[in-house]
Amino acid sequence: MLLHYYRTLPNFGDALNPWLWNRLLPGRFSPDDNIVFLGIGTILQANVPDASRYLVLGAGSGYGALPTVDSRWEFHAVRGPLTAAALHLPREAAVTDAAYLLRLTELPPARTGKPIGFMPHWRSLRRIPWRAICEFAGLRFINPFAPVEHVLAELRGCDRLVTEAMHGAIVADLLRVPWVPVRLGDHFLDFKWRDWLAAMELDCSAIPLQPMDPWTEHRPTDGLRMRASRQAVNLVGYYVRSGPLAVQLRTLRKRIETRAQPVFLSSDSVLQDRVDTLERRLEAVRLAVPAESALRNEAAS
């Protein structure tokens, strides 16, 4: 199978794909197969690679046009009921995000550090000095561009998590680390959050953070002059806006410490039900696409 996920800037949620699936579905992936596997991410889009067969286990929709679903598609699970409804799938197709299958793997040991973590969305990381802001606010900065094992170890070391990244909340939830969602900018996609929250029988709203306008993202195609101008605009944004943002996060951290701020966690029973269901659906994928070694043994016999 071809493992399909967002590769342009592989942040934590997307980078979980090769880390997790090569452990749970070993010997089944190759770069040129005509079967496409869609696991973690908001990747149910019209621009999926052309293939003769698609296997979906936990992916969601929300970005761009939807794919044309036909007989080539096998939906073992999708992220939530909003994705299922958008694709006209039966309600039982909505399970939860496939990242919950991390419960079946051996995770790295916890890293020591500040007890309350902060994980930004990767898009805002590119334009906001979160490390310095977290240091001022007394929060553990968790970089979504760090290696998967590093991020998992940081999350395991937290007592609670403030997160702009949905997969920060998802992994905290499966680790039983209470979390608080925050949002900053239009990269916070409400649809995918509501899709996942509905699947886990949760209802909450993200806390709006102090905006950091003016800002502008760096792009790989920028020349030196354009890069310098973008840096100048971001420097202005940093001095004008980062102070109030840091104060807001420090206040939020104190509210969490004193239990004045509600934190969120799915119930143990819902979590176990979703993991059990995903595990059964995972086994169906294993049967649908045997490992390469199993195929060789079958051919030899």
N, C-alpha and C positions, 0 to 999 in steps of 0.2 A: 504494500500500500504506500501511497504518497501521503505523508503527514502534512496537512495544510494548516498553516497558522500565519499570523502577521509577523513578517520577518524584517521589514524595513528598519525599524528601530525596536529590537526585541527587548521589551521591558518585562518585569516580573511575571505578570499574568500570561503573556504570550510565551515567554521563555519556559514556563512550566511545561509546555507541551513536550518538547524532546526529553526533558528530565523525567516526567511522569510516565509517558506512554512507552518509552523504551524499557521501563521497568515492568509495566503491567502487560504490555503486548510485545515481548521481545521476539526478534527474528521475523517481524512482519512488515517492516518498513524499508522502502527503497526509493531512490529519487525518480525513477522513471516508470513506476507502476501505473496501470490504467485504473486502479481503484484509489479513490481519494478518501481519506479519513479526516473528519472534522470533529475536534474535541473541545479544547478550551478557547474561548474568545467570542467576540461579537463578529463572527465570520460567515454567517449564513447570508451571503450576498450574491448578486448576479455575476460577479467577476470571479467566481471559483474556477479553478482549472478545469478544462474540459476532460471528461473521463467517461468510461462506460458504466461506472458504478460509484455511488457515494454512500459512505457509512457515517452516521452522525451519532455522537454520544456526548451530549451535554452542551453543545454549542448554542449560541443565541443569535438573535437578529437585532437590528437597531440602526445600523449604519448602511446607507445606500439602498439601492433597489434589491428586492428579494430575488432569490434564484427561481427559475422555472422548475417546479417540482414535477417529476414524471416517474416512470417505472424504474429509473436508474437509482432512485433515492431510497435508502433504508434508514428510517429514523428510530434508533434504539432509545434515544432520550434527547430532549432539548432543555435549555436552561430554565424555562418557566412557562406559565400559561399565556403570557402575552406573545411569546414567540410561537407557541403552538397555535394560537388563534390566527396570527398573521399568516401562517403557512397552511391553515385549514387542516391541522392535524388533530387527532383525537386527544381528549384531555389527558389520557394516561401517558401520552408522549412527554408531557411536562413533568420532569423529575426535579432537577436542580443542576447547578453548574458542575461540570465534571471535575473541577478542582477538589471537590469533596472526596474523591478517590485517593487523595493523599493520605487518608485515614488507613489505607491498606499498605502503606509503605513505611520503611524505616527512615525517620527524619533525623537531621543532624542535631547534636545537643544544643541546648539554649546558650546564648551568649549573655554575659553579664552586662549591665548598663542601667540607664535610667528606667524606672518601672513603667512609665507611660510613653509609648512610642508615637511617632508621627510619620505617616507614609503619604507623600504627595502623589498626585497623578503625574505620569511621566511628562506630559505636555507642559505642565506648569514648572516642573523641575528645570526645564531648559531656559527659563526666563526669570526665575525667582531664586534668591540665595537662601534656600531652605535650611541648609546646614547651620548658617549663622543665626537665622531666626529661631531654629529649634534650640540652639545653645542658650540664647537669651531667654526663651520661654521655659527652659527646664525640661525639654522633651528629648527623647531618643530619636535621632534622625535615622530613618530607614530609606535607603536609596533604592528606588524601583529598578535602576539600571545595574545594581550589584548582581553578582552570580546568585542563582536560585538558592543554593545551599546557604549562602551568607544571609539572604533575606529570611529564609525559613528559621535559621538560628536566631536572628534578631527578633522575629515575631514570637518565637517560643520563649524568649527572655522577657517579654512584656507581661505586665499585669493587666494593662488595658491599652487600647490603641485608638488614636485619632487618625482617620484616614480619608484622603481624597480619592484614593484608588479603590475600586470595587473589589479587586482580588486581594487587596489588603484586608478588607472586611471579611471576605469569604474565608480566607485562610485563618484569620483570627477566630472566626466563628467555629471552624472545625477543630481548632486547637483549644477551644473553650476559653478564649481571651475576649472579654467584653470589649465592644468597639463603639465608636461615635463617628458617624459620617459627617464630613464637611464638604463644601463645594466652593470653587473659585473659578469663574470663567465658564465659557460655553462648552468646554470639553467634558464637563460633567453631564453625561447622557442619562436623563431621567428615565427613559424607557427601559434601559437595560437594568438599572437598579430596581425599578418597580417589578420587572420580570422576575429577577432573582428573589427579591423580598417576598413576593407572592408565593413563590415555590416553597419558601421556608416558613410561611405563615407569620411573617413579620410585617409591621407597619411603622415606618419612621420617616422623618424628613431630615435632610442634611442641613447643617448649620451653615449659613452663608458667611464666608470670610471677607475681610476687608479687601476690596479690589486693589489691584496693583497697576492700574492704568497710569500712564501709557506704558505699553510693553510691545515687544515685537519678537518673534521667534527667529533664531538663526536657521539658515538653510544650507545644506551641503553645497549648493550651487553658487552661493554668494562669493563675489569677488572681494578683494581686500577693502576697497572703498565702501561697498555696501555693508560688509561685516563691521567696519569701524563705525558707520552711521548707526547701525542697529545697536552696537554696544553703547553708544552715546545715549540713545533713547532709553535703553534699559537701565543705564546708570542713573538717569534722572528719575525713572520709575522707582528704582531702589531707594534713593534718598527720600523721595516724597512719600512713598507708601509703605515701605517695609517696617518702619517704626510702629505705626498703628497696628499692622498685622501681627507683629511680634507681641505687642501688648495684649491683643485679643487672644492669641494662643496661650499666653501665660495665664490670663484670666480663666480661660477654658480649662487649662491643666489644674488650677487651684479648685475650680468647681468640681472637677472629676474627683480630686483627692478628698474633698469634703462631702462627696456624694450628693452635691446640689445639682449636678448635671446627670440626667438619665443616660445610661449606657445600654447597649443592646446585645442580645444573644438569643439564638434560636433555642427552642426547648430540646432537652436531651432526647425525648421520644421522637420528635420530628427529625432531628439530625440522624438518629439511628435508622429510622425508616427510609430516609432518602439515600443514605449510604448503602443500606441493604439492597434497595431497588437498583441503584447504579451498579452494584456488584453483580447482580443477576443479569443486567443488560450488558455488562462488560463480558460476562461469560458467553453471552450470545454472539458477541463480536468475535471472541476467540474461536468459537465453533464455525463462524461464517468465513473466517480467514485464518486457516491453520498457519502455524509458524513454518518458516522455511525448512527447518530441520525435520519437522513432522512430514512435510511433503516429500523430502528426500527419502526418508525411511519408507514411506508408503510406496514410492516409485521402485525402491530397491526390492521390496517384498513382492 
